[in-house]
Amino acid sequence: MDKLGVLLVSYGAREVAMADTLLRSKNHNVQLYVADKQCNPYNAKHAAKHAVIPSLDVNEICRFAEANKTDLDFVLVGSENPIIKGIRDLIEAKVGIPVICPKKAYAIEESKVAQRLLFEEIAPEANPRFKVFDPAQYKSEAEAKSAVYRWLDELDNQVAVKPDKPALGKGVGVWGDHFTTREQLWEHFLSNFKYGAVILEEKVPGEESSCMGFCDGKHFIPPPDTRDYKRAFDDDRGPNTGGMGSYKDAKDYLPFLTAADREAELALAEKVFKGWRKKIPDDTALRGVPLYLAFMHTGKGIKILEINSRPGDPEIMNLLPVIKDDFADVCLRMIDGNLTSVEMHKSATVLTYKVPPDYGGYSKVHAGKLDRAAVGGPVDLSKAEALSKKYGDKIRIYPGSMELRDGKNYALKSRVIGILGIGKDIEEARTISQEGAKAITGGALWNRTDVAAKDHIAKSIKKMEQLRKA
């Protein structure tokens, strides 16, 4: 096998899944170089060279690439911040190594305002009604409040509040879910408005799916749908998070959707991609996962909630382990500009995240369930990792916001570890994922217990049936 040097820019479990998938290559002897946000135990164990860069500063990452450029074939980036700050432009210009992620000018998730304006031009039928509130437009807070309330009158309060700039999935607030009075909404609005523009857009009832696409700049290849769980607690309660878990079905679309829904998704994704690409003179600029689309299925068509310019976390973890093609070859085809297909196994996957006690406000809401003696202590992965003897490759353990110190694993502030189950159907995959989550002890970690549960999926199916009849 030929040697393949890959520099991975790693933020958390999403990138560990990328590393794990690359290292399972049957066609290449992958040598992994990692620029890591923290001393992730997986990366520290498997990397040929490992640099901890807590800020993920693009200049420091570039210097690490420069120091190892004779051993590197390409760079792979999953996290949004380095993409937004132009890591690809910098490394390709200074080091001459191809980078798999969009160029800085096309990191579309940097601005939700830019997204809405793009959709309005390319696919207005998929754009909810929206209005942009920019602090520069208003002389006083009272004037802004008056404008917000007039827009609420038009939409009968049924809105989603979204900051223009990325907030890692946590800045969005929705009427009826996060607030039920205008004063609550106004407080949430102000908490974002002080940092910049805020969008108030029409709340769209429906069921959500995530649609990503691998891209060589010219071709957009979407793998199967996934569904994530944004809210912190079971039954979709609590604040928004970066995502507490996710699942995919063995077929290409989710259980609450139809084959026709899937075709409509693909057509809309392709329309957005082609419409956007027409504006871009560089055939390579959108290399990577330039469109990670959040769709809302209304029963009468699809609305686009947002797009991101990087792989979804956690959703990409549902997809990488069941790519039938060699993932290293997929990456090389993206660089060569000839990625025309990606073959997938017909498997279901379920990802459960375990998180620290303060994440999502758990320590306050569920104080009685908290094992206070374990808070701040080491996390034991040994029993979960031993489940590979029982399940083989059907279980994957992906450390995320976790740091290796003195030979022990410690939880940091964000999502600590992702546990993926792979099965012939969702139920089998879920059983494996949940068993893996229970096997991880220490650190007072907790997780949602209803990710991909039958009753949760049944509610989604029922809701879509009602929406189609309405």
N, C-alpha and C positions, 0 to 999 in steps of 0.2 A: 504493500500500500504506500501511496505517496504521502509525504509529510505535509500537513496543512497547518500553518500558524494563524491563529485567530485571536485578536484582541477584543475582549468583551468588556464593555462599559456596564458595570453592574450596580444596580440600586437595591434589588431585593430578590424575592422568590421568582419573579418573572424571568430575570436573567439567569438564575440558577436552573430553571427549566430549559432555557436556551443552551446553557453549558452542558447539561445532562444529555440533551438530545444530540448535540454536536459530538460529544464524546462517545456516543453509541454508534457513530458512523461505521459502516462496514466497508466503505470504499476509500476511506482516508484515515491516516494516523494523525488525528487532530491534536495539536499542541496548543494548550489554552493559556493565554496571557490575560490577566484580569486587572482592570482598574476598578477598585471596589470602594463603595461608600463606607463600609466597615469591614472588619475581619470576619467575613462570612465563613462559617465552618466548612461548607461544601467547596467554596472557591479556594480556601486556604489548603484544602486537602488535594484538590485535583489540578490546580494551576501549575504550569511550568514556571511562571513568574507571576507574582502577586503584589500589587501595589495598593495600599489603602490611601484613598484620597477622599476624606470625609465630605468636602465641598463639591466633589465631582467637577471641579474647576476645569474648563475645557483646555486651558493653557497647560495645566499640570498633566492632564491626560495626553495632550499632544506631545509633551516632553517624554512621557513614558513610551509612547509610540515611536518617537524618534530614536530613543535609546535601543529599541528592539526591532527596528524596521527591516533589517536583513532577514529576520526570522518570521515576519508577518506577511500573510497573503491578503487579509482584509480585516476590517474592524466592524463589529456588530454592536449596535446601540439600541437599547430598549426603553430607557427612561426619557421622559419628555423634556426635562430641563436642559440637559446637554444638547438635545436636538434644537430646541428653541434658541439656545445661545450659539448655535452655528458650529457644532463640533465637526460635522462633515466638511464644511467649507475649509475650516482651519487645517485639519489633518491632511486632506487631499492636496491643499495648496503647499503646505510646509513639508510634509513627509512623503507624499506621492503614493499613499496606500489607499485603495478604494474603501469607502465607508458605506455600510448598509444602514441608511436612514435617510429621510428627506433632507434637502438642503434648507438652510436657515429661512430663506424667503418663502418656503412652502410648508413651514411648520404651522399649519392652519389652526391648531388648537390654541395658539398664543392669543387669539382674539375670537370670542364668540360673536362679536359684532361683525367681524369680517366673514365669519361663517354664514350668518343670517343673510348678509348682503349677497354672498356667493350663491346661496340657495335661491334667493329671490330672483336672481338672473338666470340660473340654470334649470331649477326645478321648483318654480313657485308653488305648484300644486302640493308639494311636500313640506312647505314652510308654514308653521303656525303663524297666526297674526302676532306681531311683535312691535315693541317700541323701545328705542334706545334712550336712556337718560344719562347724559354726560354732565359731570359737575361744572364744566366750563360754560354750560348753557344757562345756568341759574345764578341769580344774584344772592339768593339766600336759601336757607334750608326750608323755610316756609313756602317759598315759590316752588321748590322741587316737590315738596309734599303735596301741594295743590295739584301739580301736574300729574303726579303719581295717582292721586285719588280720582282725577278725571278719567284716567285710563282704566282704573279699576271699575268705574261706573260703566264704561263701555263693555267691559268683559265680565261684568257681574261678579267681580272678585276672583274669578276662576283663572288664576295666573300661576306661572312659575317665575321665580326671581333668580336671575343668573348673573354673576359677575362677569365682566368682559374677559378678565385674565384668568388663567387656570388656578383652580383652588383644590386640585386633587380630588375632585368629586364631592367636596364638602361644602362648597359655597352656595349650592343650589337649595332653594326653599320652595315648597309647593303648597298652595292653598288647600286646606283640608287635611294635609299630612303633617306639615311643620308649623302651621299657624292657622287659626280660625277667626281671628279678628284683624281688622286693618292696622291697629296699633302694633300687634305682633309682627305683621308683615312689614310695617314701616321700620321697626327696630332692626329686622333682618336686612332690609334694603339698605339702611344707613350703615350697618356694619360692613357692607361691601362698597357702598357709594363713596365712603371716605378714601378709598384706595383707587377709584376710577369709575369708568362707565359701568352701568348696570342695565341689563335687558329685562323687561317684563313682557313675557310672552304668554300667549293663550295656553292654558292647561288643556292637554289633550288626553281624554280618557282612552284607555286601551291596555294592551300588553306589550312589553318591551322585549326586543331581541337585539343582540350585538352581531354586526356583520363586519368582519375584517377582510382585508385582501393583501396577499403578497404581490409585490409589484417590482418589475425591472425598469420602470419608468415609462414603458410603452404598453405593457399588458397588465391587467388587473385580474388576479386569480383569487376569488373568494372561497375559502374553505367553509365547512358547515357552520350553521348558526350556533351561537351560544347565548346563555342567559345568566346574568349576574344578579347578586343580591346586595343592593346598596345599603339598605337600612341595617342598623346595628343589631337589633334583637329579633327573635323569632316573631312570626306573624307580621313581619314588615313594620315593626315599631322602632322608635328611637331615631336618632339623627342619621343623616347620610354619612357614609364612610367611603373609603376607597374601594370597597367591595369585600364582603364577608365570605363569598364563595360563588360558585358558578357551575353550570352543567351544560353538556351537549347530549343529544340523543344519538342513537346508532345510525339513524338516517340523517339527511342533510338539514332538515328543518326540525323545529322544536315541537313538542307534543300538542301544544295549543294552536299550532299553525297548520296550514294545508300545503299541498304541493303547489297550488296556485299562489298562495302567499309567498312561498319561496321564489317562484318565478318573478313575482312583482318586486320582491326585494332585489333580486339580481339585476332586473331591468333598471331599477332606480339607482342602484350603486354604479352600474355601468354608465348611466346617463350623467351622474355627477362627476365620475372620473373623466369621461370623455370631454364634458363641458369645461372642466377645470384644466385638463391637459392642453386644450386648444389655446389657452392663454399663456402657456409655458413654452418658451423656445428650446429649452434644454431637455432632450429625450431621457436623460438620466436623473433629473431633479427629484422625481417622486419615488426613487428606489427605496425599498423597504416595506413598511406598512403605512402608506400615506393616508389611507382612509380606514379608520376604525369607526364605523357608523353605529350610532344608537338609534334604532328605529322604534317607533310606536305604531303598533297595529290597531287601527280604530274599528275595523269591521267594514269600513267604507273606503279604505285606502291607507296608505302609509304616510306618516309624518316623520321628519328627521328631527330628533331631539338635539343632537350635536355630532360633530366629527372630531376625531383626534388623529394626530399624525405619528402614531407609534402603536406598537402592539398593546392590546388590552391587558390590564392586570386586575383580575386574575384570568380573564377569558383565554388568553393565548396559551395558558397552561393546560386547558382542556384540549387543545389542538395539537401542540407540538409532539406529544408522545404517540399520537395515532397517525402521524404522517407516514404513509407507506414508502414514499421516496426517501432517499438519504437526504437528511436536512442540510448537510454540508454541500451536497450537489445543488439543492434548491438555492442556497446562498450564492454559489458560484454562477448559477444561471441568472440570478438577479443581477449580478455584476456584469455578466456577458451580454445582457439584454435579450436573452432568448428563453425567458420563463413563460411558457405557454400553457402549462398545466402543473398541478400538484395533486398526486394521488393520495387518497386517505383510506385508512382501514375503516370498516363499518363497525365501529365500537362506540359505546357510550362512555362518557367520563364525568366524574363529579369531583369538584375541588372544594375542600373545606379549609378555611383559614382559622388558625388559633391566634389569639391576640392578647395583649397584656391587660392587666386589670383596669387601667384608666382609659383604655381605648373605647370610644363610643359612649363614654360616661358610665360604663358598667359598674365601677366601684361605688358610684353614688346610687344608681337605680337598683342594683342587686347586691347591696352591701351584705345582706344576710347569707348570700351564697359564696362570698369571697373567702378563700383560704388565706388569711392574712399572714400566717406563719411562712407561707411559700413566696410571698411577694418579694421580688428582688433576688430570689435564690436562683440557682442554676436550673436549666431545663434538661430533662433526660429524654433523649431521642432513641435510646437503645432498644426499648421494647417495640417501638413503631418500626424501626429499621429491621428488626428481627422478623417482622411480618412478611418480609420478602421470602422467607422460607416457606410460608404458607401460600402466598399469593404470587410469588415470582415477580414478573414485570408488571403485574396488574396494580401494584402500588408504587407510588413515587413520593418521596419526602423532599420538599423544597424549602430549605431554610431561607427566611427573608430578612426581617428586621431583627437579626440575631448576631451576636458577636462572640467570637471565640477568645476567651481570656484564661490563661493559665490552664489550658487543656479542658476547660468547661464552657458550656454554651449558656449565654445570658441573653434574655429578652431585652430589646430596646423599646422604643415608644410606639412603633407602628405595627403592622401585621407581621407576626413573628415567624410563622411557618405555615406553608401550604401542604395539604395532604391530598393527593390525587388518587382516586380509584378508577380503574378501567374495567369495563365489563361488557357483556353481550347486550345488556340493557341498562337503563338508568338505575333501577333498583339494585342490581348487582354492584354497579360502580359506587353507588351511594353507601351500601353496606361496608365496602372496603374502606372508603374514605372516612366514614364515621368511626370505624374500628381503629383506624390509624390515629385519628384525633384523640380518641379515648386513651390510647396507649402512650401518649406524650404526657409526661408528668413534670411538675415543678414550675416555678415562676408564676403560680396562680393564673395560668392562661385559661382562656375560655373560648367558646365558639358557638355559633348558631347551630342548632340541632335540626333545623327544618330545611336545609339546603337540598333541593331536589326531592323533597318528601312527596309522597303520593298525594296527600291532601292539598299541599300547596300547588302542585301541578294541576290537580283537579279543579281548583278554584280558577286558575288561569284558563283552563278549557271552557268552563262554564261561562266565564266572563266574555270570552270571545264568541261563544255561541249567542249570547244575549246581544252583543254589539252587532253581529251580522244580521240579526233579526230586526234590530231597531230601525 
